[in-house]
Amino acid sequence: MRYIEHIIEPDRLLLSWQAREGQDRGRHIVAELLRRGDDADLVYLGETADYEAAVAKGFKGEYPGLPGGQNHDGVLPVFSRRLPPRYRKDYGKFLEAIRLRPDAVVSDFALLGYAGGRLPSDDFCLIHPFDGAAPPFEFLLLVAGYRYYRQDVPYDKIQSRIPARFELEPDNPHDPDAVRVVFPDVSDATAGYVCRGLLPQFRKWLLAGLAVQATVERKNGPDEQPSVYLFVEVREGGTSLCPSGEAATAAR
């Protein structure tokens, strides 16, 4: 098992929401958690297009128990309920599942970012944006939207440790900032995308020529909604953009 060896303690986390039904189930950033000492504050992003798009798809405008239209102080205990208690005997297995060592020293705030804090009872998750993170560092990345592309990239062909390639996609009709994921050992077709919350930093890494290496770490989920996770490593020194400036690839 590979482990995240360089933990980045974030100053903020992004709160995303996803519609449960409909053809477009893309995630939308609706709020951010700002670190304040050993706690955090919640700030809704009500003036953004992403927030408005979420409302149009059914977002109620608030996280349960934290009314919309206002900011909230001291919310880390609320969001920490999305993590298993540290006293549980299987807590080490939880850390290993997100590729942290069982003895890793990490805050609850950072854990929410690395684990995502997903619950089957709602449509929220948290995203570590890696703002200004200096390499080297590693993280697990869910390939967003894979289930829409599995006809071109068969699930049974995606094997552990095969490499992934990242490409800028300026002609994407939905988001010119999109970064697509390709498994060259399987197909040159799109297998999914980098999630929206990570796009700003991901684009910076690729455009700066950092080595962004990724391989399949695990896959799971029901047949109707399979999930593919990558182990991503960001290092100094990598491949440069192609002459057109329109694509960047992860080091093989």
N, C-alpha and C positions, 0 to 999 in steps of 0.2 A: 504494500500500500504506500502510495506517495503522500507526503504530508506538506501542508503549508508551513514553510520554514521562516517566512518573514511576515509577521502580522502587522498590518497597517491599522492603527487606531484612528478611526475617522472623527472628524469634527462635526459631521452632519450625516444623516441618512435620508433617503428619499422614501416616501410612503406612496406606493402605487396601488391602483385599483384596477380590476379586470371584470368585465361583464361575464356572467356565467353562460349566457345564451346569445345566439346571433352569429352571423358569419364573421364579423369583425370583433374578435375578442382580444385585441391588442391591449397592453397595459398602459395606463395613464398615470402620470405623476400628479397627485392631488395635494400633497403636503410635504413638508420636510421636518425632520427632527433635528434640532440644533443642540449640540452638546453644551451643557453648562455645569462644569465641575463633575460631580458624580451623578448628575441628573440630566434632564433634557427638556426642551420646550418644543411644543408643536406649533407650527406655522402653516396655515392653509394657504394654498396658492390660487386663490379664487379668481385672480385677474388673468390667469394664463389660458391659452387656447386648449392646453391639455386638460385642465380642470373642466372647462366648459364642454369639451368632447365627452368626458366621463359622465357629466350630468346628463347630456343628451342620450347616453346609453343606459341610464338608470342609476347612476351614483347619487346617493341621497344628500351629498354635500357635507358629510361629516363622518368621522370615525366614531363607532358606538361609544356613547357616554361622554364624548367631547364635542359639544355643539359647534356647528359651523358658523362662519361669520365672525369668529373671534379666535385669538391665539390662546394657548394654554401652557401654563408653567408647570414644571415638575411632573412630567408625564412618563418618565422612564419606568416607574413601577407598573403602570398600566400596560405598557408594551412588553415589559419583561415577562408578563404572563404567557407570552407566545413562546417562551423558552422552557425547557424542562428544569425542575429544581436541581441545583448543584448537589444536593445531598442524595439524590437517587443513585442506587447502586450501578445502574447502567448509564450514568452520565458520561463516562468515558467513551462508551459506544456512540453516544450522540455526537461527541466531538469528532470521533473518527469518521462518522458518516459525512461530516462536512470537511474532512481531511485536516482537522487540527489534532495535534497530539493530545492524548489523554491528560498529560501534565502541563498543557499549554497555559500560560498566564495571559488571560484576555478578559476584557471588561464585558459586562452584559451589553453595553451599547455596541461594541464591535461585534459581539456574537450575533446580535440581531441582523447586522449587515451581512456577515458571512453565512448565516443559516437561512436568512430570508424571512424567518418567523411566519411561515405559511401555516394556516389552520384550515381544516376541512369545513369549518363552520362559517367562513366568510370569504371575501374576495380580495383581501389585502395581502401585501407582502412588503418587505423592506429591502432596499437596495443600497449597498455600499458603493458610493460613486467613485471612490479612490481619487478624490480631488487632490491634485498636486503630489501624489504618491511618487517617491523616488525609487527606481528599481535598485535591487531586485526584489520582486514579490510575486506571490502566487494566489490563485483563488479558483473556486469552482464556478463555472458559468453554465446556466441552463440555455440550451439552444432554443431561442424563442420561436414559436410557430412551427416547430418541426412537423407536427401532425398534418399540416396543410401541404407538406412537400414530400411526404413519405412515398407517394406513388413513383416519384422520380428518384428517390433515394431510399430504397427498401430498408425497413427496420432490421431485417435479419442479416443484412450485409454490413451493418455498422457494428464493428467488433471493437473490443477494448484495446486501447493504445493506438488505434489508427490515427494518423495526423489530421488536423483540421487546418483549413486555410481561411483567412479573413480578407475580404475585398470591399473597398469602398464602392458604393453604387450610386453615383450622382444622378443617374437617369431614372432612379426609382420614382414612379409616379406618386407614391404615397409619402415618401420622405427622402429628399435628396441627400440627407446626412446618413442614410442607412449603411450598415456594414453587414454584408451577408456572410454566411458560413458555408463552406464547401468541404466535402470529404473527398479529396482527389483519388483515393484508393477505391472509392465506390462509384462516383460520378462527378462530372463537372457542373451538375445542376445545383441550384440553391437548395440547401438542407434546412435553412432557417436563418435567423438574424440575431445580432447582438441586441439585448434589451435596451429600450430607449434611455433608461436612467444611466447606462454606462457609455452611451454613444459619444458624448463630448470628450471624455478622457480617452476612449478607445481610438477615436479619430486622431487625437493628438499623438498618441503613441505610434500609430502607423505612419502619420505624416512626418514625425520626427525621426523615423527610421529605427525605432527601438525593435529589438527582437521579441516578437509576440508569438510564442510557441504554444501550441495547444494540441492535445490528443484526447480521445474519448476516454473518460474515466469510468462512467457507468451509464446504464440505461435502465429505465424502469417505468412503471405505470401500466394501466389497462390498455388493451388493444385499441380502444377508441380514442385514447389520449396518451400515447407513448411520450416519454421524456428522455432526452439525451443530455448528459452533462459532460462538459469538457474540463480538464485540468489545464489552466492557463498559467503560463510563466512569462513574466515581463522582465527583460534583461537589457542592459546597455548593448548597443551595437547590433544591427540587424539588417534586414533587406531594405532597399530604397524603393520609392515609387517607380512604376513603369514610366517610360518617356511621356505618355499621355497625361500622367498625373492623376489617372482615374482609378487606379487600383493599387492595393498594397497587400502583400502576402505574408503569412506567418512563416518563420523559418521552418524548414522541413526537419 
